[in-house]
Amino acid sequence: MSTITPQVAVERENGKRTIVGVVTSDKMSKTIVVQTQFKFRHPVFSKVVVKRAKFKAHDEKNEAKIGDTVTIRECRPLSREKRWSLVRVHDDVKKVIPKRRAHLEQGGEKS
């Protein structure tokens, strides 16, 4: 299953990076997994290469769902792998993983 991810927008606020990505997992309590996509041209082969990165982010209110486009900001280490916190969920730009979202809305279990 392929996910729809926007180009990553990395900005700095007060020395902390801010990234826009898509939620790929919300199974953990107060934690989401956000995937971003980087595109660049390979210097030797001149082919467009797509790199993906996943970040675990803290979601205090459990408001982000699978397929939501979110903004996360760098923060102090909260656990072994969690160094990001959720800033906001973008309501206007909802990217969904159609099959996954439909399955969950019909009452299917998360797998």
Secondary structure by P-SEA (a helix, b strand, c coil): cbbbbccbbbbbcccbbbbbbbbcccccccbbbbbbbbbbcccccccbbbbbbbbbbbbccccccccccbbbbbbccccccccbbbccccccbbbbaaaaaaaaaaccccc
